[in-house]
């Protein structure tokens, strides 16, 4: 006996479009299907969006997700920026706001801005807070996504074990999900452009280096929520440069935007991007070298996971492919030919919006899951 939440999934994945489809596909009685569908419509999960082809008699009503009735709030927090968005229940953006903000200011000022920005988005669209059904935040560190706390981050002093979900959710009685930024970006890229691909790796190179892995449409986090920490793989232990993690010779200390800026006498990774875009030969050479350094580790990742797509994201994706050229050179040289035969190595298609899109999808999938839907229906009786 399928629950209402499971019936909703059949409509979401396209298996069924009408009540008649549901009866034939599931074997449930007409009265049971009517009960499930009517409850989903009354709760705002479904609406009738048109009529289907008739096999004789009155054309059947087509069922579809009522994406406009509920809202999602999401925040993408990087080392030096913050972006918030309001989306519908199909992860389509309705309003966004961006600010330059350093994550190392600490959780209180940053999360205060997030809460205030969320309210500004609602005010701008004229929607009440009661329409929000879920909230998502991504951060540049390892997080325990089950309880919404930062486990460890080398770029976020003061954030470890901070109750992020509690801090953001003071005015919202909805699920609040917290995720690593590279994971959210990887899912955003996969959802938007690469859903036919079973495996995708995204490497974000901005101030630091982070990696997100999507396997069979799901984020792979690892046993300790630490999957993708390739920025702290040590490849030159005798190097004098000390990484933010305290070790020497890490990939991040050699190939991150922070490392490049320091080597070129600049402040930030975006300064490096501007140098490359202006045609500075020293910057171009150093960026390509950094791409080759990162490519050494990515070649191992490609051989291990055999992904269909490797995406470069973050500030270094804006270097007119110079960083990407270094990655391609080493990955193709060091990996077996059959592991790269169908591999696409590309820059992010979503750019700065990858994290926002990914977090909206994460929240959407959570609030529309069978367990969440059945729980919400049970709560209203």
C-alpha positions as CSV (number, residue, x, y, z in Angstrom):
1,X,0.0,0.0,0.0
2,X,1.8,3.2,-1.2
3,X,1.7,6.2,1.1
4,X,0.8,9.7,-0.2
5,X,4.5,10.6,-0.1
6,X,5.3,7.7,-2.4
7,X,2.5,8.6,-4.7
8,X,4.0,12.1,-4.9
9,X,7.3,10.6,-6.0
10,X,5.6,8.8,-8.9
11,X,4.3,12.1,-10.2
12,X,7.6,13.9,-9.6
13,X,9.7,11.3,-11.6
14,X,7.2,11.3,-14.4
15,X,6.0,7.7,-13.9
16,X,2.4,8.9,-13.6
17,X,0.6,12.1,-14.7
18,X,-3.1,11.5,-13.9
19,X,-5.2,9.6,-11.4
20,X,-5.9,7.0,-14.0
21,X,-2.1,6.5,-14.5
22,X,-1.7,6.1,-10.7
23,X,-4.5,3.4,-10.6
24,X,-3.0,1.4,-13.5
25,X,0.7,1.8,-12.3
26,X,0.2,1.0,-8.6
27,X,-2.8,-1.3,-8.6
28,X,-4.4,0.8,-5.9
29,X,-8.2,1.3,-5.9
30,X,-9.7,4.4,-7.3
31,X,-10.9,5.5,-3.8
32,X,-7.4,5.1,-2.4
33,X,-5.8,7.0,-5.2
34,X,-8.4,9.7,-4.8
35,X,-7.7,10.0,-1.1
36,X,-3.9,10.2,-1.6
37,X,-4.2,12.8,-4.3
38,X,-6.8,14.9,-2.6
39,X,-4.7,15.1,0.6
40,X,-1.6,16.2,-1.5
41,X,-3.6,18.8,-3.3
42,X,-5.1,20.2,0.0
43,X,-1.7,20.3,1.6
44,X,-0.3,22.3,-1.4
45,X,2.0,19.6,-2.8
46,X,0.1,19.0,-6.0
47,X,-2.2,21.0,-8.3
48,X,-4.1,20.1,-11.5
49,X,-2.3,21.8,-14.3
50,X,-4.3,20.8,-17.3
51,X,-5.9,17.9,-19.1
52,X,-4.4,14.8,-20.6
53,X,-5.3,12.8,-23.7
54,X,-8.7,11.2,-23.4
55,X,-9.3,7.5,-24.1
56,X,-13.0,8.2,-24.3
57,X,-15.2,10.3,-22.0
58,X,-14.0,13.3,-20.0
59,X,-10.2,14.1,-20.4
60,X,-8.3,13.3,-17.2
61,X,-6.7,16.2,-15.1
62,X,-2.9,16.3,-15.2
63,X,-1.3,16.3,-11.8
64,X,1.9,18.4,-11.2
65,X,3.9,19.7,-8.3
66,X,2.5,22.9,-6.9
67,X,6.0,24.6,-6.9
68,X,4.8,28.2,-6.4
69,X,2.9,27.6,-3.2
70,X,5.9,26.8,-1.0
71,X,9.3,28.6,-0.8
72,X,12.9,27.7,-0.1
73,X,15.5,30.0,1.4
74,X,19.2,29.3,0.7
75,X,22.6,30.8,1.5
76,X,25.9,30.2,-0.1
77,X,28.7,31.3,2.2
78,X,32.3,31.4,0.9
79,X,35.5,32.6,2.4
80,X,35.0,36.2,1.1
81,X,31.4,36.3,-0.2
82,X,27.8,35.6,0.8
83,X,24.9,35.0,-1.5
84,X,21.3,34.3,-0.5
85,X,18.3,33.3,-2.7
86,X,14.6,32.7,-2.5
87,X,13.4,29.9,-4.8
88,X,10.2,28.0,-5.4
89,X,9.8,24.3,-4.7
90,X,11.3,23.5,-8.1
91,X,14.5,25.3,-7.1
92,X,13.8,28.1,-9.5
93,X,15.1,31.5,-8.3
94,X,12.7,34.3,-7.4
95,X,15.0,36.8,-5.8
96,X,18.7,36.9,-4.9
97,X,21.2,39.1,-3.0
98,X,25.0,39.1,-2.8
99,X,27.5,40.8,-0.5
100,X,31.3,40.8,0.0
101,X,31.7,39.3,3.4
102,X,34.5,37.4,5.1
103,X,33.6,34.1,6.7
104,X,36.3,34.6,9.3
105,X,34.3,37.5,10.8
106,X,32.7,34.7,12.8
107,X,29.2,33.1,13.0
108,X,27.2,35.8,14.8
109,X,27.8,38.7,12.3
110,X,27.6,36.4,9.2
111,X,24.5,34.6,10.3
112,X,22.8,37.8,11.4
113,X,23.3,39.1,7.9
114,X,21.9,35.9,6.5
115,X,18.7,36.2,8.6
116,X,18.2,39.8,7.7
117,X,18.9,39.1,4.0
118,X,16.3,36.3,4.1
119,X,13.7,38.7,5.4
120,X,14.6,41.3,2.7
121,X,14.0,38.6,0.0
122,X,10.6,37.8,1.4
123,X,9.7,41.5,1.7
124,X,10.9,42.1,-1.9
125,X,8.6,39.3,-3.2
126,X,5.7,40.1,-0.9
127,X,5.7,36.6,0.5
128,X,5.2,35.7,4.2
129,X,7.7,33.7,6.2
130,X,4.9,31.0,6.7
131,X,5.3,30.1,3.0
132,X,8.9,28.9,3.6
133,X,9.1,25.1,3.9
134,X,12.9,24.7,4.1
135,X,16.2,26.5,4.5
136,X,19.7,25.5,3.3
137,X,23.2,26.9,3.9
138,X,26.5,25.8,2.5
139,X,29.9,26.7,4.1
140,X,33.6,26.2,3.2
141,X,34.3,23.4,5.7
142,X,33.4,19.9,6.7
143,X,29.9,19.9,8.3
144,X,27.8,17.3,10.1
145,X,24.7,17.7,7.8
146,X,22.6,15.7,10.3
147,X,22.7,18.3,13.0
148,X,23.8,21.4,11.1
149,X,27.2,22.0,12.8
150,X,30.7,22.7,11.4
151,X,33.0,19.8,12.1
152,X,36.2,21.4,11.0
153,X,37.3,24.3,8.8
154,X,40.7,25.9,8.3
155,X,39.1,29.1,6.8
156,X,36.4,29.6,9.5
157,X,37.9,30.3,13.0
158,X,35.2,30.3,15.6
159,X,32.7,28.3,13.6
160,X,33.6,24.8,14.8
161,X,30.6,23.2,16.6
162,X,28.5,26.4,16.3
163,X,24.8,25.6,16.2
164,X,24.1,27.0,12.7
165,X,20.7,25.5,12.3
166,X,19.5,27.0,15.6
167,X,21.0,30.4,14.8
168,X,19.3,30.6,11.4
169,X,16.0,29.0,12.3
170,X,15.0,31.2,15.2
171,X,12.0,32.6,13.2
172,X,11.3,29.6,11.0
173,X,9.9,26.3,12.1
174,X,11.1,24.3,9.1
175,X,13.9,21.9,8.3
176,X,17.3,23.6,8.1
177,X,20.0,21.8,6.2
178,X,23.7,22.6,6.3
179,X,26.2,21.4,3.6
180,X,29.8,21.8,2.5
181,X,30.0,24.4,-0.3
182,X,31.8,22.2,-2.8
183,X,29.3,19.4,-2.3
184,X,26.4,21.9,-2.9
185,X,28.1,23.3,-6.0
186,X,28.7,19.8,-7.4
187,X,25.1,18.9,-7.0
188,X,24.0,22.2,-8.5
189,X,26.2,21.6,-11.6
190,X,25.0,18.0,-11.9
191,X,21.3,18.9,-11.6
192,X,21.5,21.8,-14.0
193,X,23.7,20.3,-16.8
194,X,24.9,16.7,-16.2
195,X,22.0,14.6,-15.0
196,X,22.7,11.9,-17.6
197,X,26.2,11.4,-16.0
198,X,26.4,8.9,-13.2
199,X,29.5,10.4,-11.6
200,X,30.7,14.0,-11.4
201,X,33.6,15.6,-9.6
202,X,33.7,19.3,-8.9
203,X,36.9,21.1,-7.7
204,X,36.4,24.6,-6.3
205,X,39.6,26.7,-6.4
206,X,39.2,30.1,-4.8
207,X,40.8,31.1,-1.5
208,X,41.2,27.4,-0.8
209,X,40.5,24.2,-2.6
210,X,37.5,22.0,-2.0
211,X,36.0,19.1,-3.9
212,X,32.4,17.8,-4.3
213,X,31.6,14.3,-5.5
214,X,28.2,13.2,-7.0
215,X,27.6,9.5,-7.5
216,X,24.4,8.3,-9.0
217,X,22.8,11.6,-8.3
218,X,23.7,11.7,-4.6
219,X,26.4,13.6,-2.8
220,X,29.2,11.3,-1.5
221,X,30.4,12.6,1.9
222,X,32.5,9.8,3.3
223,X,32.4,8.1,6.7
224,X,33.7,11.2,8.5
225,X,32.0,13.8,6.3
226,X,35.5,14.5,4.9
227,X,35.3,13.2,1.3
228,X,36.8,15.6,-1.2
229,X,39.5,17.1,1.1
230,X,42.1,16.9,-1.7
231,X,43.4,20.4,-0.9
232,X,45.2,19.0,2.1
233,X,46.8,16.1,0.4
234,X,50.6,16.5,1.0
235,X,52.6,16.2,-2.2
236,X,55.8,18.2,-1.3
237,X,56.6,17.6,2.3
238,X,59.9,19.5,2.1
239,X,58.2,22.7,0.9
240,X,58.6,25.7,3.2
241,X,55.1,27.0,2.7
242,X,52.7,26.2,5.5
243,X,49.1,25.4,4.7
244,X,46.1,26.7,6.6
245,X,45.8,23.2,8.1
246,X,49.3,23.6,9.6
247,X,51.1,21.1,7.4
248,X,53.7,21.7,4.7
249,X,53.5,20.9,1.1
250,X,49.7,20.5,0.8
251,X,48.1,21.0,-2.6
252,X,46.3,24.1,-1.2
253,X,49.5,25.7,-0.1
254,X,50.8,25.3,-3.7
255,X,47.8,25.7,-6.0
256,X,45.0,27.6,-4.2
257,X,44.0,31.1,-5.0
258,X,45.5,32.2,-1.6
259,X,48.8,30.6,-2.6
260,X,48.8,32.2,-6.0
261,X,48.0,35.6,-4.6
262,X,50.9,35.4,-2.1
263,X,53.3,34.3,-4.8
264,X,52.3,37.1,-7.1
265,X,52.2,39.8,-4.4
266,X,48.5,40.2,-4.5
267,X,45.8,40.1,-1.8
268,X,43.1,37.7,-3.1
269,X,42.5,35.1,-5.7
270,X,40.3,37.5,-7.6
271,X,43.3,39.8,-7.9
272,X,45.1,36.9,-9.6
273,X,42.2,36.4,-12.0
274,X,42.4,40.1,-13.0
275,X,46.1,39.7,-13.7
276,X,45.5,36.7,-15.9
277,X,42.6,38.4,-17.7
278,X,44.9,41.4,-18.4
279,X,47.4,39.1,-20.0
280,X,50.2,39.2,-17.3
281,X,52.7,36.5,-18.4
282,X,54.0,35.8,-14.9
283,X,50.4,35.3,-13.6
284,X,49.5,33.1,-16.5
285,X,52.5,30.9,-16.0
286,X,52.0,30.6,-12.3
287,X,48.3,29.7,-12.8
288,X,49.1,27.0,-15.3
289,X,51.7,25.6,-13.0
290,X,49.1,25.5,-10.2
291,X,46.7,23.7,-12.5
292,X,49.3,21.1,-13.2
293,X,50.0,20.7,-9.4
294,X,46.3,20.1,-8.7
295,X,46.1,17.8,-11.7
296,X,48.5,15.4,-10.1
297,X,45.9,14.7,-7.3
298,X,42.9,14.9,-9.7
299,X,44.5,12.2,-11.9
300,X,44.3,9.8,-9.0
301,X,40.7,10.8,-8.3
302,X,39.8,10.2,-12.0
303,X,41.5,6.8,-11.9
304,X,39.7,5.9,-8.7
305,X,36.1,7.1,-9.5
306,X,36.1,7.2,-13.3
307,X,33.8,10.2,-13.5
308,X,32.0,11.4,-16.6
309,X,32.6,15.0,-15.8
310,X,35.3,17.0,-14.0
311,X,34.2,20.6,-13.3
312,X,36.5,23.4,-12.3
313,X,34.7,26.0,-10.3
314,X,35.5,29.0,-8.1
315,X,37.7,32.0,-9.0
316,X,40.2,30.0,-11.0
317,X,37.5,29.0,-13.4
318,X,37.6,32.6,-14.6
319,X,41.2,32.5,-15.7
320,X,40.3,32.0,-19.4
321,X,41.0,28.3,-19.1
322,X,44.6,28.8,-18.1
323,X,44.2,26.9,-14.8
324,X,42.0,24.3,-16.6
325,X,44.7,23.8,-19.2
326,X,47.2,22.8,-16.5
327,X,44.7,20.3,-15.0
328,X,43.9,18.8,-18.4
329,X,47.6,18.4,-19.2
330,X,48.3,16.3,-16.2
331,X,45.1,14.4,-15.9
332,X,45.3,13.1,-19.5
333,X,49.0,12.4,-19.1
334,X,48.8,10.4,-15.9
335,X,45.5,8.6,-16.2
336,X,44.9,5.5,-18.3
337,X,43.4,6.4,-21.7
338,X,40.3,4.4,-21.2
339,X,39.5,6.2,-17.9
340,X,39.5,9.6,-19.7
341,X,38.1,8.4,-23.1
342,X,34.7,9.9,-22.3
343,X,35.7,12.3,-19.6
344,X,34.8,16.0,-20.0
345,X,37.0,18.5,-18.2
346,X,35.1,21.8,-18.1
347,X,34.6,25.0,-16.2
348,X,31.4,25.6,-14.2
349,X,28.4,26.5,-16.2
350,X,26.6,28.0,-13.2
351,X,29.5,30.1,-12.0
352,X,28.8,31.9,-8.7
353,X,25.3,30.4,-8.6
354,X,26.3,26.8,-8.4
355,X,26.1,26.7,-4.6
356,X,22.7,28.4,-4.5
357,X,21.2,26.0,-7.0
358,X,22.7,23.0,-5.3
359,X,21.4,24.0,-1.9
360,X,17.9,24.6,-3.3
361,X,18.0,21.2,-4.8
362,X,19.1,19.6,-1.5
363,X,16.3,21.3,0.4
364,X,13.8,20.5,-2.3
365,X,14.7,16.8,-2.3
366,X,14.4,16.7,1.5
367,X,11.0,18.4,1.9
368,X,9.5,16.4,-1.0
369,X,10.9,13.0,0.1
370,X,8.2,10.4,1.0
371,X,9.1,10.4,4.7
372,X,9.0,14.2,4.9
373,X,5.7,14.5,3.0
374,X,4.0,11.7,5.0
375,X,5.2,13.3,8.2
376,X,3.8,16.7,7.3
377,X,0.5,15.2,6.3
378,X,0.3,13.3,9.6
379,X,1.0,16.5,11.5
380,X,-2.0,18.3,10.0
381,X,-4.3,15.3,10.4
